[in-house]
Amino acid sequence: YLFCPSVYFTMVFSNGESGRVVVAVDFGETNSAVAYTLVPQGIPSETMTKEHVKTVRNYPSGMVVTKNDPMRLEVPTQLLYPQGWVFRPLDELRAAPPETGVDGDGDGDDQMNHGSQLLWGYQVLEETMQITAHGNGDTLLYGFKVFMDRVYNDETPRHHVIEALTRLGDNNAGRKIPNQIMQKRFNITSSEIVICVPVIWSQRALRNMQTCISVAAKLAGFPGISHEDDCIGNIFIVSEPEAAATWLLAQGSRIRKNTAFTILDAGGGTCDALTYSVTRELPFRLRKQPLRHSGDYCGSKALNEGVHRLVYNLLRDHTYLESDGVTIAGITRKLIDHDLDKIKKPGWSADVKNYDWRAQVLGIKFDPGNPNAGRYNNTPLVSHRLTIRAEPINAIFRKVCGQVADIMEAQVVEGLKTGVRIEKVVLVGGFAESRFLCRCLEARLAEINAQHSLCAEIYRPDNDWAPMVDAVAAGGVLRALDKENGPIRKLKSSYGVGRYEIYDPDVHQGQETVPAFHNGKTYVSTIRWVCKMNKIMSPKFETVEDRIHTFPHWNKDRTVNKGPFFCTDEVYVSDSVHLDHLSVDDEHNEGSEMICILKNEITRFYKPGLGAMNPFKKCGRAHWEFQYQLVYVIDGLNMRCFQRYNGETFGELKIGCAPGLPSGSK
């Protein structure tokens, strides 16, 4: 659903209308949401309002309890693939033609996987809630968003994210409406994709996510996207709390000018807190307060995993249950994904007596949660009963919700230290639906108020209007529609190019050297950091470097070397360094990442005698020099590196630099 145009515009836009598409994705740890709008041609985007923003709903195989069930607006971030499933290499996905899906033909029936079916979203829940589904060797993937920020040397997490995003974008593959039909109904002039990201993500995680979004958009065939070198022409990155705050204020909340408030985004994987103040009401403008972000990996996934361990430990010795495809893992997963997540967790409360959870497990010989049932005048024996005591569940809730409360307290106390008195804590995100969490936060905030003479309150928008489950995605669209007054473009990463510098003892003392056989000189292989972290980067920027490549004049058989000749330049990124004239292998450059290589054939520029050097000298060897320019251009949120000779561009590479800037930068 993420990138398929048929999903968005059949509902809301008239035939023949042209415009720019803005799509925002909140790729969550447990659930994902997508919002979108179409900006008609000639209409300033900043004049668009919340009424123009729509959220994708009613996903395939979705389980909606009621018409107003907020989960209609989300889809589980899960994949289930069969034993032996082969993920295509990342380089192959990058090189694949548009609109081919991750399986080559988009329908899950490619040669590598022999007709096996990969499930996603609600299809996974449908399958895993069958207790016989866990004995067939299938692999369940969930919670892999966290690995975007933790895995550095393995491309597997990016495979999974690309797979999930493309499945989301394929609109259930076979049911896609062909683009040529849709183009008769509306004309997409261009598209912009908004990525909503956790505040605690590193710049590398942002780059990984940008790559995944870019490749997935191409594979799903989303129109209006220029896809070159893993770079989407129009991309915007916004933090999840800022997106939620933007949507909150657009609803006409009771938060007024000069009010300092904290957005506490309690999601599936992470909980993040950021503090803002309202600087203007019409239109709304936010200013992030100078407080350090507080956050941790303590979302609802941590709670589910705690209860999962509790239930599994109660069942693990009952191995006789495992027959005819039934497994203890399957029984446990069904109890967690369905019974706990959909029924028990939302209503589990801290301020009323919680009764023991009495679950049904067919065939269990005795209740491991109440082993004395039916004996010693204890409770009567009930067939197929598993009792999970309330107190251990309460302890898990208290631990996880306590961590969320710690995040909130850190933000409020940090505000007091800097003179910011927070008046409201706005609770958003899927975990915000938990009654236990709300009561826990209210109790902690009451303690903080009493201790520091504050009047802060927990503010839940759901009490007044529609649920905020889709607040991040919808707010991401609104934030992208009006980018003015965004943060200063202060770089969080350094971008550079590889450069061989002639050895200078005053500059390169102690650096590893490289001899050049052609001209007899000694060089140091360095990185020239063109854009340096912590510096302000102008939206329009260009720098030109003179370059020289040398090639031997003679072949080994003493014939004149006429090629082929190639010109190669390396592009680097680092989230921690910025000093020039240091070797690539220097300790300072440790952790720098070569993100791409610009390699192009230049044989056509060769002319006999061009740049001929040292044909008879003893120092060095006969060679010819190719002198050209390497041009580095910044244009908004995009970079271009290209090689130029006599005014002719002969190689170009595009790089998205949004991950290297503060989220929300224009």
C-alpha positions in Angstrom: 0.0 0.0 0.0 2.9 2.4 0.6 3.7 3.2 -3.0 0.8 2.0 -5.2 -1.0 5.0 -6.6 -4.3 3.2 -7.0 -4.7 3.1 -3.2 -4.6 6.9 -2.7 -6.4 8.7 -5.4 -9.5 6.7 -6.3 -11.1 8.0 -3.2 -10.5 11.7 -3.2 -9.3 13.3 -6.4 -11.4 14.1 -9.5 -10.7 12.8 -13.0 -8.0 14.6 -14.9 -6.6 16.5 -12.0 -2.8 17.1 -12.0 -0.6 17.6 -9.0 2.3 16.7 -6.8 2.0 13.7 -4.5 3.2 13.8 -0.9 3.4 10.4 0.8 4.6 9.9 4.4 5.5 6.6 6.0 5.7 5.8 9.7 7.6 2.5 9.5 7.0 1.3 13.0 8.6 -1.5 15.1 5.3 -3.3 15.4 2.9 -1.5 13.1 3.3 0.9 10.2 1.0 3.7 8.9 1.0 5.6 5.6 -0.6 9.0 4.9 -0.8 11.0 1.7 -2.2 14.0 -0.1 -2.2 15.4 -3.6 -1.2 19.1 -4.1 -3.1 20.4 -7.1 -1.0 22.1 -9.7 -0.9 25.9 -9.0 -1.9 25.6 -5.4 0.8 26.5 -2.8 1.4 23.5 -0.6 1.5 25.6 2.6 -2.2 26.4 2.0 -3.2 22.7 2.3 -4.9 21.8 5.6 -5.4 18.6 7.7 -8.6 17.9 5.8 -6.6 17.2 2.7 -4.5 14.5 4.4 -5.7 11.0 4.1 -4.5 7.8 5.8 -4.4 4.4 4.1 -6.8 2.1 5.8 -8.4 -1.4 5.5 -5.3 -3.3 4.6 -5.6 -6.8 3.0 -6.6 -9.5 5.6 -7.0 -6.8 8.2 -8.7 -7.7 11.4 -11.0 -4.9 12.4 -13.0 -5.3 15.5 -15.3 -2.3 15.1 -15.8 0.4 12.5 -13.9 2.9 14.6 -11.1 0.5 15.5 -8.0 2.7 15.2 -6.0 -0.3 14.0 -7.7 0.0 10.6 -5.1 2.8 10.0 -2.1 0.5 10.6 -0.6 -2.7 9.3 1.7 -5.0 11.2 5.4 -4.7 10.4 6.0 -8.4 10.0 7.2 -10.8 7.3 6.8 -14.6 7.2 8.9 -16.5 4.7 9.1 -20.3 4.1 12.1 -22.5 4.7 14.7 -22.1 1.9 13.5 -18.6 0.9 16.2 -16.7 -0.9 16.4 -12.9 -0.5 17.9 -11.3 -3.6 21.2 -9.5 -2.9 21.0 -5.8 -2.2 23.1 -4.9 -5.3 20.7 -6.9 -7.5 17.7 -5.1 -6.0 19.4 -1.8 -6.7 20.0 -2.7 -10.3 16.5 -4.2 -10.9 14.2 -2.4 -13.3 11.3 -0.4 -11.9 8.0 -2.1 -11.0 9.5 -5.6 -10.7 8.9 -6.2 -7.0 11.3 -7.9 -4.7 10.7 -11.3 -6.4 11.6 -10.3 -9.9 8.0 -10.3 -11.2 6.2 -9.0 -8.1 4.0 -12.0 -7.4 6.2 -14.1 -5.2 6.7 -16.8 -7.8 10.2 -16.5 -9.0 12.8 -19.1 -10.0 14.8 -18.8 -6.8 11.9 -19.5 -4.5 10.0 -22.1 -6.6 6.5 -20.8 -6.0 6.9 -20.3 -2.3 4.8 -17.6 -0.8 6.1 -14.8 1.5 3.4 -13.2 3.7 3.4 -9.7 5.1 1.2 -7.6 7.4 -2.1 -9.0 8.5 -1.4 -12.1 6.4 1.3 -13.0 8.9 -1.1 -12.6 11.9 -3.6 -14.8 10.1 -1.0 -17.5 9.7 0.8 -17.3 13.0 -2.4 -17.4 15.1 -2.8 -21.0 13.9 -1.0 -23.1 16.4 0.1 -25.5 13.7 1.9 -22.8 11.7 5.1 -22.9 13.7 6.2 -26.4 12.9 6.8 -26.1 9.2 10.2 -24.3 9.2 8.8 -20.9 8.3 10.7 -17.9 9.7 8.9 -15.0 11.3 10.5 -11.6 11.1 9.3 -8.8 13.3 10.8 -6.0 15.2 13.6 -5.6 12.6 13.4 -1.9 12.6 15.7 -1.8 15.6 18.4 -3.5 13.6 18.6 -0.5 11.2 20.5 1.3 14.0 22.4 -1.6 15.5 23.8 -3.7 12.6 26.6 -2.2 10.7 28.3 -4.9 8.7 25.4 -7.0 7.6 23.0 -6.1 4.8 20.3 -8.6 5.9 18.2 -6.1 7.9 18.0 -3.8 4.8 16.8 -6.8 2.8 14.0 -7.3 5.3 13.0 -3.6 5.3 13.0 -3.4 1.5 10.9 -6.5 1.4 8.4 -5.1 3.9 8.2 -1.7 2.2 7.8 -3.2 -1.2 5.1 -5.6 -0.1 3.4 -2.6 1.5 3.8 -0.8 -1.8 2.7 -3.5 -4.2 -0.9 -3.3 -3.0 -1.1 -7.0 -2.7 0.8 -7.5 -6.0 -1.7 -9.2 -8.3 -4.5 -6.7 -7.5 -2.5 -3.6 -8.6 -4.3 -1.4 -11.0 -2.1 -0.7 -14.0 -0.4 2.6 -14.0 -1.6 3.4 -17.5 -5.2 3.2 -16.4 -4.6 5.3 -13.4 -2.8 7.9 -15.4 -6.2 8.5 -17.2 -7.7 9.5 -13.9 -5.0 11.8 -12.6 -1.6 13.1 -13.7 1.2 12.8 -11.1 3.6 15.6 -12.0 6.1 14.7 -9.2 6.2 12.8 -5.9 7.8 13.5 -2.6 8.3 10.8 0.1 8.5 11.7 3.7 10.3 9.4 6.1 9.3 9.6 9.8 12.2 8.4 11.9 13.0 7.9 15.6 15.0 10.6 17.3 17.5 8.2 18.7 18.5 6.8 15.3 22.1 7.4 14.2 22.9 9.1 10.9 23.9 5.7 9.5 20.5 4.3 10.3 18.9 7.3 8.4 21.1 6.5 5.4 20.1 2.9 5.5 16.4 3.8 5.7 16.7 6.2 2.9 18.3 3.5 0.7 15.5 1.0 1.6 12.7 3.6 0.8 14.4 4.5 -2.5 14.8 0.9 -3.6 11.3 -0.1 -2.5 9.7 2.8 -4.3 11.4 1.8 -7.5 10.5 -1.8 -7.2 6.9 -1.0 -6.5 6.8 1.3 -9.5 5.6 4.4 -7.6 5.1 7.2 -10.2 6.8 10.6 -10.1 10.0 9.3 -8.5 13.4 9.9 -10.0 15.5 7.0 -8.8 19.2 7.3 -9.4 22.1 5.8 -7.3 19.7 5.0 -4.4 18.7 8.6 -4.3 15.1 9.8 -4.5 14.9 13.3 -6.0 12.4 14.6 -3.5 12.8 13.2 0.0 12.1 14.7 3.4 13.1 13.4 6.8 11.2 14.4 9.9 11.4 13.0 13.5 8.4 11.0 14.7 7.7 13.3 17.7 7.9 16.5 15.5 5.5 14.9 13.0 3.1 14.0 15.8 3.3 17.5 17.3 2.5 19.0 13.9 -0.6 16.8 13.6 -1.7 17.5 17.1 -1.6 21.3 16.7 -3.5 21.1 13.4 -6.4 19.5 15.3 -7.2 22.7 17.2 -5.8 21.5 20.5 -5.8 23.4 23.8 -2.1 24.0 23.5 -1.6 27.7 22.9 1.2 30.1 22.1 4.2 30.1 24.4 3.1 26.8 25.9 5.9 24.3 26.4 4.8 20.7 25.9 6.5 17.4 25.6 5.6 14.9 22.9 5.9 11.4 24.3 5.8 9.0 21.4 5.2 5.6 22.9 5.5 3.2 19.9 6.2 -0.5 19.4 9.9 -0.5 19.5 11.0 2.9 20.9 9.7 5.6 23.2 10.9 9.1 22.5 10.3 12.4 24.1 11.0 15.9 22.7 9.9 19.3 24.0 8.5 22.1 21.9 6.9 25.4 22.4 4.3 27.1 20.2 5.6 30.3 18.6 2.6 31.1 16.5 -0.9 29.8 16.3 -2.1 30.7 12.8 -0.4 29.1 11.1 1.1 26.9 13.8 4.8 27.1 14.3 6.9 25.1 16.7 10.2 25.7 18.2 12.2 22.8 19.6 13.4 23.6 23.1 17.1 23.3 23.8 16.6 20.0 25.8 18.4 16.8 25.1 16.2 14.2 23.6 15.2 11.4 26.0 14.3 7.9 24.7 15.0 4.2 24.8 13.9 0.9 23.4 11.0 0.3 25.7 7.9 0.2 23.5 5.1 -2.3 23.6 7.4 -4.8 21.9 9.4 -5.0 25.2 6.2 -5.7 27.1 5.1 -8.4 24.7 8.5 -10.1 24.9 8.4 -10.1 28.7 4.9 -11.8 28.7 6.0 -14.1 25.9 8.9 -15.4 28.1 6.5 -15.8 31.0 4.0 -17.9 29.0 6.7 -20.0 27.2 8.3 -20.9 30.5 5.0 -22.2 31.8 4.6 -24.4 28.7 8.1 -25.5 27.8 8.0 -28.7 29.8 4.7 -29.8 28.3 6.4 -31.3 25.2 3.6 -33.9 24.7 1.5 -31.0 23.3 3.8 -31.0 20.2 2.1 -33.3 17.7 0.4 -33.0 14.3 2.2 -29.8 13.6 1.3 -28.1 16.9 4.3 -26.6 18.7 4.8 -24.8 22.0 6.2 -21.9 20.1 3.0 -21.8 18.0 0.7 -21.9 21.1 2.8 -19.2 22.8 2.8 -16.9 19.7 -1.0 -17.3 19.3 -1.6 -16.3 23.0 0.7 -13.3 22.7 -0.2 -12.0 19.2 -4.0 -12.4 19.6 -5.1 -12.9 23.2 -2.7 -10.6 24.8 -2.2 -7.9 22.1 -5.8 -7.6 21.0 -7.8 -8.4 24.1 -5.8 -8.3 27.3 -3.2 -5.5 26.9 -5.4 -2.5 26.0 -7.6 -2.9 29.1 -4.9 -4.1 31.6 -5.0 -1.5 34.3 -2.8 -0.4 37.2 -5.6 1.1 39.3 -8.0 -1.9 39.5 -7.6 -5.5 40.5 -6.4 -7.5 37.5 -7.6 -11.0 37.5 -5.4 -13.9 36.5 -5.3 -14.5 32.8 -7.0 -17.8 32.1 -6.2 -19.0 28.6 -7.2 -22.1 26.7 -4.5 -24.7 25.7 -6.1 -27.8 24.1 -4.6 -31.0 25.4 -2.7 -29.7 28.4 -2.8 -32.3 31.2 -2.7 -29.9 34.1 -2.6 -26.1 34.7 1.1 -25.2 35.2 0.0 -21.8 36.5 -2.2 -23.5 39.1 -0.7 -27.0 39.6 -2.8 -27.8 42.7 -6.1 -27.3 40.9 -8.5 -30.1 41.7 -6.5 -31.2 44.7 -6.3 -30.3 48.4 -9.7 -28.5 48.2 -8.2 -26.0 45.8 -10.0 -24.6 42.8 -11.8 -27.1 40.6 -9.8 -28.7 37.8 -10.7 -27.1 34.4 -9.8 -29.0 31.2 -7.4 -27.3 28.8 -6.7 -24.4 31.1 -3.5 -22.3 31.4 -3.5 -19.8 34.2 -1.1 -16.8 33.9 -1.0 -15.1 37.3 -1.8 -11.4 37.3 1.1 -10.4 39.5 4.0 -11.5 37.2 2.2 -9.7 34.3 1.8 -6.6 36.5 5.5 -6.7 37.3 6.3 -6.8 33.5 3.9 -3.9 32.9 5.4 -1.9 35.8 9.0 -2.5 34.6 8.3 -1.4 31.0 5.9 1.4 31.8 8.3 2.6 34.5 11.0 3.0 31.8 8.6 5.1 29.7 7.9 7.2 32.9 11.7 7.6 33.3 11.9 9.1 29.8 9.1 11.5 30.6 10.7 12.5 33.9 14.1 13.0 32.3 12.5 15.5 29.9 10.6 17.4 32.5 13.5 17.7 35.0 15.9 18.6 32.2 13.5 21.4 31.3 13.5 22.8 34.8 17.3 22.9 34.7 17.2 25.1 31.6 14.3 27.3 32.7 11.6 25.5 30.6 8.4 24.7 32.6 6.6 21.9 30.7 2.9 22.3 31.1 1.6 19.3 29.1 2.9 15.8 28.2 1.2 14.7 25.0 1.0 10.9 24.8 0.8 9.5 21.2 1.7 6.2 19.5 0.3 2.7 19.5 1.4 2.0 23.1 -0.5 5.1 24.2 -3.6 2.9 24.0 -2.5 1.0 27.1 -4.6 2.0 30.2 -1.8 0.7 32.4 0.8 3.0 30.8 -1.5 6.1 31.1 -2.1 5.5 34.8 1.6 4.9 35.4 2.5 8.1 33.7 -0.2 10.1 35.6 1.1 8.8 38.9 4.7 9.6 38.1 3.8 13.1 36.8 1.8 13.8 40.0 5.0 13.0 42.0 7.1 15.3 39.8 4.5 18.1 40.2 4.5 17.8 44.0 8.3 17.7 44.1 8.9 20.7 41.8 5.7 22.7 42.3 4.5 22.1 38.7 1.1 21.8 37.2 1.9 19.6 34.3 -0.7 17.2 33.0 -0.9 14.1 30.7 -2.8 15.3 27.6 -4.4 12.6 25.5 -5.8 13.9 22.3 -7.9 10.8 21.9 -10.3 12.1 24.6 -11.4 14.9 22.3 -11.2 13.7 18.7 -10.2 10.8 16.5 -7.4 8.4 17.7 -3.8 9.5 17.2 -2.6 6.1 15.9 -1.8 7.7 12.5 -0.6 11.0 14.0 3.1 10.5 12.9 2.3 9.6 9.3 -0.3 12.3 8.9 1.8 14.9 10.7 4.7 14.0 8.4 2.6 15.0 5.4 1.6 18.3 7.0 5.2 19.1 8.0 6.4 18.4 4.4 3.7 20.7 3.0 5.1 23.7 4.9 8.9 23.5 5.3 9.5 27.1 6.2 11.1 28.0 9.5 12.7 24.6 9.8 15.9 23.9 11.7 19.3 25.4 10.8 21.1 23.2 8.3 23.9 22.3 10.7 25.6 19.1 9.4 25.5 16.0 11.5 27.8 14.1 9.1 30.9 14.9 7.0 31.0 14.2 3.3 34.2 13.9 1.4 36.1 12.5 -1.5 39.3 10.4 -1.7 42.4 12.3 -2.8 46.0 11.4 -3.3 48.1 14.3 -1.9 51.8 14.7 -2.6 53.7 13.9 0.6 54.6 17.0 2.6 56.5 16.2 5.8 55.1 19.3 7.5 51.5 18.2 6.8 51.7 14.4 6.5 54.2 13.5 9.2 53.6 9.9 10.4 51.1 9.1 7.6 51.4 6.0 5.5 52.8 6.8 2.0 52.2 5.3 -1.4 54.9 5.5 -4.2 53.8 6.5 -7.7 55.7 4.6 -10.3 54.7 6.8 -13.2 56.0 10.1 -12.0 58.3 9.0 -9.2 56.6 11.1 -6.5 55.4 9.9 -3.1 51.7 10.3 -2.1 49.4 9.9 0.8 45.9 8.4 0.2 43.7 10.9 2.2 40.0 11.9 2.5 39.2 15.5 1.7 36.1 16.4 3.7 34.2 18.7 1.4 31.3 19.3 3.8 32.2 19.1 7.5 30.0 18.1 10.4 28.9 20.9 12.8 29.2 23.4 10.0 26.3 25.3 8.5 25.6 24.0 4.9 24.0 26.4 2.5 21.1 25.0 0.4 23.1 25.9 -2.7 26.8 25.0 -2.6 29.4 24.0 -5.1 33.1 23.3 -4.9 35.5 22.3 -7.7 38.7 20.3 -7.3 41.4 19.8 -9.9 42.4 16.2 -10.4 45.0 14.2 -12.2 45.0 10.5 -13.2 48.2 9.0 -14.7 48.4 6.1 -17.1 51.5 4.2 -18.5 52.6 5.3 -21.9 53.8 1.8 -22.9 52.1 -1.5 -22.7 54.2 -4.5 -21.5 54.9 -5.5 -25.1 56.3 -2.0 -25.7 53.4 -0.9 -27.9 51.8 2.5 -27.1 49.1 2.2 -24.5 45.8 3.3 -26.1 43.4 2.2 -23.4 40.9 1.5 -22.3 41.4 4.1 -19.6 39.2 4.6 -16.5 38.9 7.5 -14.1 37.9 6.6 -10.6 36.8 8.8 -7.6 35.6 7.6 -4.1 33.0 9.3 -2.0 33.0 9.0 1.7 30.7 9.8 4.7 31.5 9.9 8.4 29.4 10.8 11.5 32.4 11.7 13.6 35.4 13.1 11.7 36.2 16.2 9.7 40.0 16.7 9.5 41.8 16.8 6.2 45.2 15.6 5.1 45.0 12.4 7.0 45.4 8.9 5.6 42.3 6.8 4.9 43.7 4.4 7.4 44.5 7.0 10.0 42.8 6.5 13.4 40.9 9.8 12.9 39.2 8.4 9.8 38.2 5.1 11.5 34.5 4.4 10.9 34.4 6.5 7.7 32.3 4.7 5.1 32.9 4.7 1.4 29.3 5.1 0.1 30.0 5.0 -3.6 32.6 4.9 -6.3 32.4 7.1 -9.4 34.1 5.2 -12.2 33.9 6.1 -15.9 35.8 5.3 -19.0 37.7 8.2 -20.5 39.4 6.5 -23.5 37.6 8.8 -25.9 39.5 11.8 -24.5 42.9 10.2 -25.3 45.0 11.8 -28.0 48.6 10.9 -28.9 51.0 13.0 -26.9 48.2 14.4 -24.6 49.8 15.1 -21.2 52.9 13.0 -22.1 55.3 13.0 -19.3 58.9 11.6 -18.7 59.3 9.9 -22.0 63.1 9.7 -21.5 63.8 10.6 -17.9 65.2 8.1 -15.4 62.9 9.4 -12.6 59.6 7.8 -13.0 58.2 6.1 -16.1 56.8 7.3 -19.4 53.2 8.1 -18.8 50.4 10.5 -19.8 48.4 12.6 -17.4 44.7 13.2 -17.6 43.8 16.5 -15.9 40.1 17.0 -15.1 37.8 18.4 -12.4 35.7 16.8 -9.7 32.7 18.9 -9.0 30.7 18.6 -5.8 27.3 20.3 -5.7 24.7 20.7 -2.9 21.1 21.4 -4.0 18.7 21.4 -1.1 18.6 17.9 0.2 20.5 16.3 -2.7 24.2 16.1 -3.6 25.8 15.6 -7.0 29.3 14.5 -7.7 30.5 14.6 -11.3 33.7 14.5 -13.3 34.3 17.2 -15.9 36.8 17.6 -18.7 37.0 20.7 -20.9 33.4 21.6 -19.8 32.0 18.2 -20.6 30.5 16.1 -17.8 31.4 12.4 -18.2 30.3 10.9 -14.9 27.7 11.8 -12.4 26.6 10.4 -9.0 23.6 11.5 -6.9 23.5 11.2 -3.2 20.6 12.1 -0.8 22.1 14.2 2.0 18.9 14.5 4.1 20.3 11.9 6.6 23.2 14.2 7.2 21.1 17.2 8.3 18.8 17.7 11.3 15.4 16.1 10.7 13.0 18.7 9.2 15.6 20.6 7.3 14.5 22.1 4.0 
